[in-house]
């Protein structure tokens, strides 16, 4: 068994490991092609999330999430979401835009977003917030010139 833990691997570099055997008579095997791999120990970075193109308010609990993430190693693979930063959705393939539905009650809504790369490194979550307001104004009144009879 070969222990490669002492090799100073660098994220984003591709490595080739090959081997050959020898017998007690000193005959050496011709090395096979080996196995190549890309080393990646860094989590994805530069995550961002925008709800409805950065709007502060929405009248619908259905929003569009615009998403960004980068990974210099193996690449961004999957994403997951949460509304409480505790319970997370299933991992789904990463894309830059997705529809998302909040619970229907009015108020501030927050969605957390995180990604992982093909090597399994998971990024720290980022969040986006929007205020859901589905209630029309009521008890409207108008006063003209201090309610004067003539103007």
Secondary structure, 3 states (H helix, E strand, C coil): CCCCCCCCCCCCCEEEECCCCECCCCCECCCCCCEEEECCCCCCEEEEEEEHHHCCEECCCEEEEEEEEECCCCCEEEEEEECCCCCCCCCEECCCEEEEECCCCCEEEEEEEEEEECCCCECCCEEEEEEECCCCCCCCCCCCHHHCCCC
